[in-house]
């Protein structure tokens, strides 16, 4: 019975946190990856690795 009451009291907090983190993560992933220097470095490294693999 106590766990049911606890769940009923906590679900709005869980819902709000879930929505907040989804928005924060969406903003992080919505940046344009080709403009990111780390992304460009990783892509360049993958291209070079695949060129060496094809030899």
Residue frames as a rotation matrix with the C-alpha (Angstrom) as fourth column:
UNK 1
0.566 0.824 0.000 0.00
0.824 -0.566 0.000 0.00
0.000 0.000 -1.000 0.00
UNK 2
0.457 -0.475 -0.752 2.82
0.153 -0.791 0.592 2.39
-0.876 -0.386 -0.289 0.86
UNK 3
-0.622 -0.734 0.271 4.55
0.381 0.018 0.924 1.72
-0.684 0.679 0.268 -2.46
UNK 4
-0.092 0.689 0.719 1.34
0.985 -0.041 0.165 2.52
0.143 0.724 -0.675 -4.35
UNK 5
0.828 0.384 -0.408 1.01
0.482 -0.860 0.169 5.86
-0.286 -0.337 -0.897 -2.57
UNK 6
0.032 -0.913 -0.407 4.68
0.109 -0.402 0.909 6.58
-0.993 -0.074 0.087 -3.17
UNK 7
-0.620 -0.231 0.750 4.30
0.715 0.227 0.661 5.78
-0.323 0.946 0.024 -6.89
UNK 8
0.344 0.845 0.409 1.24
0.924 -0.383 0.015 8.01
0.170 0.372 -0.912 -7.17
UNK 9
0.792 -0.084 -0.604 3.08
0.220 -0.884 0.413 10.89
-0.569 -0.460 -0.682 -5.55
UNK 10
-0.102 -0.982 -0.161 6.29
0.034 -0.165 0.986 10.46
-0.994 0.095 0.050 -7.56
UNK 11
-0.006 0.048 0.999 4.97
0.905 0.426 -0.016 9.94
-0.426 0.904 -0.046 -11.10
UNK 12
0.939 0.311 0.143 4.47
0.342 -0.821 -0.458 13.67
-0.025 0.479 -0.877 -11.82
UNK 13
0.526 -0.826 -0.203 8.06
-0.501 -0.494 0.711 14.36
-0.687 -0.272 -0.673 -10.78
UNK 14
-0.226 -0.582 0.781 9.30
0.316 0.714 0.624 11.49
-0.921 0.388 0.023 -12.93
UNK 15
0.445 0.493 0.748 7.26
0.864 -0.016 -0.503 12.76
-0.236 0.870 -0.433 -15.87
UNK 16
0.976 -0.087 -0.198 8.64
-0.107 -0.990 -0.092 16.30
-0.188 0.111 -0.976 -15.53
UNK 17
0.151 -0.985 0.081 12.23
-0.420 0.010 0.907 15.07
-0.895 -0.171 -0.412 -15.28
UNK 18
-0.098 -0.121 0.988 11.71
0.665 0.731 0.155 12.86
-0.741 0.672 0.009 -18.32
UNK 19
0.771 0.448 0.453 10.37
0.636 -0.508 -0.581 15.76
-0.030 0.736 -0.676 -20.37
UNK 20
0.812 -0.512 -0.280 13.17
-0.390 -0.833 0.393 18.06
-0.434 -0.210 -0.876 -19.20
UNK 21
-0.107 -0.930 0.351 15.95
-0.194 0.366 0.910 15.62
-0.975 0.029 -0.220 -20.08
UNK 22
0.147 0.213 0.966 14.37
0.856 0.462 -0.232 14.81
-0.495 0.861 -0.115 -23.44
UNK 23
0.973 0.209 0.102 14.36
0.232 -0.857 -0.459 18.52
-0.008 0.471 -0.882 -24.29
UNK 24
0.516 -0.848 -0.120 17.96
-0.566 -0.443 0.696 18.98
-0.643 -0.292 -0.708 -23.11
UNK 25
-0.222 -0.613 0.758 19.17
0.212 0.728 0.652 15.94
-0.952 0.306 -0.032 -25.06
UNK 26
0.508 0.464 0.726 17.22
0.808 0.036 -0.589 17.02
-0.300 0.885 -0.357 -28.14
UNK 27
0.957 -0.186 -0.220 18.92
-0.223 -0.963 -0.152 20.40
-0.184 0.195 -0.963 -28.07
UNK 28
0.101 -0.980 0.172 22.32
-0.465 0.106 0.879 18.76
-0.879 -0.169 -0.445 -27.80
UNK 29
-0.331 -0.225 0.917 21.66
0.504 0.779 0.373 16.43
-0.798 0.585 -0.144 -30.72
UNK 30
0.675 0.667 0.316 19.99
0.626 -0.290 -0.724 19.07
-0.391 0.686 -0.614 -32.87
UNK 31
0.302 -0.644 -0.703 23.23
-0.413 -0.753 0.512 20.94
-0.859 0.136 -0.494 -33.46
UNK 32
0.881 0.015 -0.473 24.62
-0.468 0.178 -0.866 20.65
0.071 0.984 0.164 -36.95
UNK 33
0.737 -0.600 0.311 27.25
0.251 0.671 0.698 17.86
-0.627 -0.437 0.645 -36.74
UNK 34
0.483 -0.631 0.608 29.25
0.824 0.093 -0.558 18.91
0.296 0.770 0.565 -39.84
UNK 35
0.544 -0.273 0.793 30.04
-0.182 -0.961 -0.207 22.21
0.819 -0.032 -0.573 -38.09
UNK 36
0.923 -0.179 0.340 31.39
-0.316 0.150 0.937 20.40
-0.219 -0.972 0.082 -35.04
UNK 37
0.195 -0.931 -0.308 35.21
-0.949 -0.099 -0.300 20.11
0.249 0.351 -0.903 -35.12
UNK 38
-0.399 -0.307 0.864 35.15
-0.615 0.789 -0.004 16.78
-0.680 -0.533 -0.503 -33.26
UNK 39
0.569 0.686 0.453 32.72
-0.030 0.568 -0.822 15.41
-0.822 0.454 0.344 -35.83
UNK 40
0.834 -0.290 -0.469 34.94
-0.540 -0.253 -0.803 16.56
0.114 0.923 -0.368 -38.69
UNK 41
-0.201 -0.958 0.203 38.01
-0.979 0.202 -0.016 15.02
-0.026 -0.202 -0.979 -37.08
UNK 42
-0.185 0.201 0.962 36.21
-0.321 0.913 -0.252 11.71
-0.929 -0.355 -0.105 -36.56
UNK 43
0.853 0.520 0.054 34.96
-0.091 0.249 -0.964 11.64
-0.515 0.817 0.259 -40.14
UNK 44
0.511 -0.743 -0.431 38.46
-0.818 -0.268 -0.509 12.39
0.263 0.613 -0.745 -41.46
UNK 45
-0.398 -0.671 0.626 39.93
-0.831 0.552 0.063 9.64
-0.388 -0.495 -0.777 -39.31
UNK 46
0.212 0.565 0.798 37.35
-0.081 0.824 -0.561 7.14
-0.974 0.055 0.220 -40.58
UNK 47
0.929 0.095 -0.357 38.04
-0.347 -0.108 -0.932 8.11
-0.127 0.990 -0.067 -44.19
UNK 48
0.093 -0.982 -0.164 41.77
-0.968 -0.050 -0.247 7.62
0.235 0.181 -0.955 -43.72
UNK 49
-0.362 -0.192 0.912 41.28
-0.592 0.803 -0.065 4.30
-0.720 -0.564 -0.404 -41.94
UNK 50
0.586 0.652 0.481 39.05
-0.010 0.600 -0.800 3.01
-0.810 0.465 0.358 -44.73
UNK 51
0.746 -0.408 -0.527 41.58
-0.646 -0.250 -0.721 4.09
0.162 0.878 -0.450 -47.37
UNK 52
-0.335 -0.907 0.255 44.29
-0.941 0.335 -0.046 2.12
-0.044 -0.255 -0.966 -45.58
UNK 53
-0.125 0.375 0.919 41.96
-0.325 0.859 -0.395 -0.87
-0.937 -0.348 0.014 -45.26
UNK 54
0.841 0.535 -0.081 41.20
-0.220 0.202 -0.954 -0.86
-0.494 0.821 0.287 -49.01
UNK 55
0.222 -0.837 -0.501 44.91
-0.975 -0.195 -0.107 -1.06
-0.008 0.512 -0.859 -49.97
